[in-house]
């Protein structure tokens, strides 16, 4: 939660092992944005309830 993006992710550039920069493919930024939206979605109540019941049953 709240993980910082690696260097270059804001611009779409990625650093190579030799210190140079590679341009990210054009689909990378929209995919990263979509992933971030999913990560930020709240957990549905029914799933939260299920996890709570499973935790209680495990004790």
MDTraj code that builds the backbone (N, CA, C; nanometers):
import mdtraj as md
import numpy as np

residues = "UNK UNK UNK UNK UNK UNK UNK UNK UNK UNK UNK UNK UNK UNK UNK UNK UNK UNK UNK UNK UNK UNK UNK UNK UNK UNK UNK UNK UNK UNK UNK UNK UNK UNK UNK UNK UNK UNK UNK UNK UNK UNK UNK UNK UNK UNK UNK UNK UNK UNK UNK UNK UNK UNK UNK UNK UNK UNK UNK".split()
xyz = np.array([
    [0.0830, -0.1179, 0.0000],
    [0.0000, 0.0000, 0.0000],
    [0.0872, 0.1239, 0.0000],
    [0.0585, 0.2128, -0.0921],
    [0.1339, 0.3363, -0.0969],
    [0.2752, 0.3178, -0.1489],
    [0.3008, 0.2119, -0.2244],
    [0.4343, 0.1885, -0.2761],
    [0.4719, 0.2984, -0.3744],
    [0.5972, 0.3427, -0.3665],
    [0.6440, 0.4450, -0.4577],
    [0.6779, 0.3815, -0.5918],
    [0.6407, 0.4475, -0.7012],
    [0.6788, 0.3947, -0.8318],
    [0.8294, 0.4011, -0.8483],
    [0.8832, 0.3106, -0.9260],
    [1.0260, 0.3113, -0.9518],
    [1.0621, 0.4308, -1.0377],
    [1.1892, 0.4654, -1.0380],
    [1.2368, 0.5794, -1.1149],
    [1.1987, 0.5639, -1.2612],
    [1.1514, 0.6726, -1.3209],
    [1.1178, 0.6713, -1.4614],
    [0.9730, 0.6387, -1.4897],
    [0.9008, 0.5847, -1.3943],
    [0.7623, 0.5444, -1.4199],
    [0.6717, 0.6641, -1.4427],
    [0.7071, 0.7793, -1.3885],
    [0.6239, 0.8960, -1.4093],
    [0.6325, 0.9421, -1.5541],
    [0.7468, 0.9233, -1.6171],
    [0.7683, 0.9732, -1.7526],
    [0.7517, 0.8670, -1.8587],
    [0.7453, 0.7414, -1.8195],
    [0.7370, 0.6339, -1.9172],
    [0.8737, 0.5835, -1.9588],
    [0.9783, 0.6416, -1.9041],
    [1.1135, 0.5963, -1.9332],
    [1.1588, 0.4993, -1.8258],
    [1.2398, 0.4036, -1.8654],
    [1.2955, 0.3096, -1.7684],
    [1.4464, 0.3085, -1.7813],
    [1.5125, 0.2934, -1.6692],
    [1.6580, 0.2938, -1.6691],
    [1.7101, 0.1541, -1.7000],
    [1.8059, 0.1480, -1.7929],
    [1.8694, 0.0207, -1.8261],
    [1.9776, -0.0089, -1.7240],
    [2.0223, -0.1335, -1.7204],
    [2.1283, -0.1727, -1.6270],
    [2.2580, -0.0973, -1.6540],
    [2.2814, -0.0570, -1.7795],
    [2.4050, 0.0142, -1.8123],
    [2.3946, 0.1647, -1.7837],
    [2.2833, 0.2080, -1.7233],
    [2.2668, 0.3480, -1.6854],
    [2.1945, 0.4316, -1.7890],
    [2.1739, 0.3791, -1.9106],
    [2.1007, 0.4521, -2.0140],
    [1.9511, 0.4465, -1.9874],
    [1.8754, 0.5151, -2.0716],
    [1.7302, 0.5170, -2.0561],
    [1.6647, 0.4544, -2.1787],
    [1.5631, 0.3712, -2.1571],
    [1.4823, 0.3144, -2.2637],
    [1.3446, 0.3781, -2.2589],
    [1.2881, 0.4035, -2.3755],
    [1.1515, 0.4556, -2.3836],
    [1.0549, 0.3401, -2.3612],
    [0.9585, 0.3590, -2.2759],
    [0.8575, 0.2564, -2.2487],
    [0.7645, 0.2451, -2.3697],
    [0.7089, 0.1262, -2.3952],
    [0.6147, 0.1124, -2.5063],
    [0.4910, 0.1988, -2.4812],
    [0.4197, 0.2365, -2.5873],
    [0.3059, 0.3288, -2.5725],
    [0.1925, 0.2737, -2.4871],
    [0.1804, 0.1445, -2.4731],
    [0.0719, 0.0869, -2.3926],
    [0.1067, 0.0811, -2.2449],
    [0.2301, 0.1081, -2.2074],
    [0.2736, 0.0924, -2.0685],
    [0.2058, 0.1926, -1.9745],
    [0.2009, 0.3190, -2.0122],
    [0.1435, 0.4216, -1.9233],
    [-0.0061, 0.3975, -1.8986],
    [-0.0892, 0.3711, -2.0023],
    [-0.2308, 0.3437, -1.9739],
    [-0.2508, 0.2177, -1.8884],
    [-0.1690, 0.1167, -1.9115],
    [-0.1802, -0.0050, -1.8315],
    [-0.1441, 0.0230, -1.6861],
    [-0.0386, 0.1005, -1.6654],
    [0.0035, 0.1372, -1.5294],
    [-0.1056, 0.2193, -1.4610],
    [-0.1689, 0.3121, -1.5344],
    [-0.2765, 0.3941, -1.4782],
    [-0.3968, 0.3077, -1.4388],
    [-0.4332, 0.2127, -1.5266],
    [-0.5457, 0.1248, -1.4971],
    [-0.5160, 0.0389, -1.3734],
    [-0.3948, -0.0138, -1.3643],
    [-0.3548, -0.0929, -1.2483],
    [-0.3658, -0.0091, -1.1207],
    [-0.3175, 0.1146, -1.1267],
    [-0.3219, 0.2007, -1.0081],
    [-0.4655, 0.2272, -0.9644],
    [-0.5573, 0.2441, -1.0592],
    [-0.6980, 0.2650, -1.0252],
    [-0.7550, 0.1424, -0.9537],
    [-0.7202, 0.0240, -1.0009],
    [-0.7696, -0.0999, -0.9382],
    [-0.7128, -0.1129, -0.7976],
    [-0.5854, -0.0826, -0.7804],
    [-0.5217, -0.0924, -0.6486],
    [-0.5882, 0.0016, -0.5489],
    [-0.6308, 0.1178, -0.5946],
    [-0.6895, 0.2183, -0.5059],
    [-0.8372, 0.1949, -0.4758],
    [-0.9023, 0.1005, -0.5467],
    [-1.0436, 0.0726, -0.5198],
    [-1.0594, 0.0108, -0.3806],
    [-1.1640, 0.0503, -0.3089],
    [-1.1860, -0.0092, -0.1767],
    [-1.2276, -0.1560, -0.1899],
    [-1.1956, -0.2330, -0.0885],
    [-1.2339, -0.3735, -0.0838],
    [-1.3850, -0.3815, -0.0633],
    [-1.4568, -0.4582, -0.1451],
    [-1.6021, -0.4701, -0.1269],
    [-1.6355, -0.5269, 0.0113],
    [-1.7485, -0.4820, 0.0666],
    [-1.7892, -0.5246, 0.2009],
    [-1.8011, -0.6763, 0.2117],
    [-1.8593, -0.7416, 0.1103],
    [-1.8782, -0.8861, 0.1201],
    [-1.7434, -0.9585, 0.1275],
    [-1.6428, -0.9063, 0.0605],
    [-1.5117, -0.9695, 0.0648],
    [-1.4442, -0.9440, 0.1989],
    [-1.4595, -0.8245, 0.2493],
    [-1.4051, -0.7923, 0.3806],
    [-1.4687, -0.8799, 0.4890],
    [-1.6013, -0.8972, 0.4809],
    [-1.6716, -0.9830, 0.5763],
    [-1.6233, -1.1275, 0.5674],
    [-1.6060, -1.1757, 0.4461],
    [-1.5584, -1.3125, 0.4263],
    [-1.4196, -1.3311, 0.4861],
    [-1.3309, -1.2367, 0.4640],
    [-1.1967, -1.2471, 0.5206],
    [-1.2008, -1.2460, 0.6725],
    [-1.2887, -1.1639, 0.7297],
    [-1.3026, -1.1603, 0.8765],
    [-1.3507, -1.2943, 0.9299],
    [-1.4484, -1.3532, 0.8622],
    [-1.4997, -1.4852, 0.9069],
    [-1.3917, -1.5918, 0.8943],
    [-1.3170, -1.5885, 0.7890],
    [-1.2098, -1.6863, 0.7720],
    [-1.1030, -1.6713, 0.8789],
    [-1.0713, -1.5469, 0.9146],
    [-0.9737, -1.5232, 1.0221],
    [-1.0245, -1.5775, 1.1542],
    [-1.1541, -1.5564, 1.1837],
    [-1.2113, -1.6067, 1.3091],
    [-1.2090, -1.7584, 1.3124],
    [-1.2439, -1.8205, 1.2004],
    [-1.2484, -1.9666, 1.1933],
    [-1.1093, -2.0277, 1.2080],
    [-1.0064, -1.9548, 1.1659],
    [-0.8698, -2.0064, 1.1737],
    [-0.8162, -2.0057, 1.3160],
    [-0.8768, -1.9273, 1.4024],
    [-0.8279, -1.9158, 1.5421],
    [-0.8732, -2.0271, 1.6279],
])
top = md.Topology()
chain = top.add_chain()
for i, resn in enumerate(residues, 1):
    res = top.add_residue(resn, chain, resSeq=i)
    for name in ("N", "CA", "C"):
        top.add_atom(name, md.element.get_by_symbol(name[0]), res)
traj = md.Trajectory(xyz[None], top)
